[in-house]
Amino acid sequence: MSVFAVEAQRIIAYELADWLGTILPRHGGEKYWQFYVLNTLSVPQQREYEDLDLGDFLSLDLAALISVAAQNSAELVANNLISAEILTPYRQGSAHAA
């Protein structure tokens, strides 16, 4: 993998961790870590991350962060925390491409 790709993934993971770490605790209340984070991960991921400190999004890898975001996307849209447009697949030539 190129150095650029590795750096891009690192930046994406950091930004996603920062965003999830801001939005989920505000939305999810006291039990957000268990409900909105750990419960959305695969069983192997849950085992890997079960001992993390509450809110330690920066210790999650990019795959886990994407899983958390994806599994919570419908609820985040329903609560106006993200736009429904973000869930629309990108199609070249669409309004999203502008």
N, C-alpha and C positions, 0 to 999 in steps of 0.2 A: 504494500500500500504506500502511496506517495506521502511525503512529508506534509503536503498541502491537505490531503484527505484526513490524515491523523489530526492535524491542527483544526481543521473544520469540525470534525467530530467532537474534539475537546471543547471548542467554543459553543457548539450547539448544546452539548451536555451541560455545560456551566450555565448557559442562559435558561435552559429548560428547568434545571434544578432551582435556580434563583426564582423563576416565575412560579413554579409549583410551590416552593417554600413560602412564597408570599400569599398566594391565593388560597391554597387548601386549608391552612390553619384558620384563616378568617372565615371561610365558608363552612368548614367541617366541625368546628368546635373541639372539645376536649379529646374526642376519640378519632379525630381525623386520621392520625397515623395508621391506626389499625384498619379503619374502614376504607379510607380513600387511597391508602398506599399499600400496606402489606396484603390486604385482601384482594387487590387487583393484580398481584403478581402471580406468576406460575409457582407451583409448589417448590421446585428447585430454587427459584429466586427467593421465595419466602424463607427457606432454610438459610440461604446465604445472607440475607439481610435482617433476620429476626432479632439479632443482638445490637443493631444500630441504635444510637441515641435518637430519641424522638426528634423529628425534624431534620435529620442528617441527610438531606437530599443530595448533597455533594458527594456522598459515598456511594450513591447508586450509579450503575453504569448507564450508558445511553439507552440500551435496550430496555432496562427497567424503567427509566424515566419516560420513554415513549409509551410503554405499556400503561403506566400510571395515567399519563395524559389521555391516551386513547380510551381507556376503560372509564374515565370520568367525563369524557367529552359531552355526552348527552346531558348530564346533570349541569355541567358548566354552562352549556347553551341555555338550558331551561331557566337557570338563575341569572341570565344575562351577564355572565362573567367572561364569555367569549362569544363571538358572532357565529351564527349558524353557517355563514359563508365559508368559514374555515374548514368545515367538514365536507364541503363540495369538492369533488376531485378536480384537480387542475387539468384543463384541456387547452391546448395551444389554440390561440385564436379566440378564446373566450374573454369575457370582461375581466377575469382574474389575471390574464396575461398582460394587461395594460400597465 
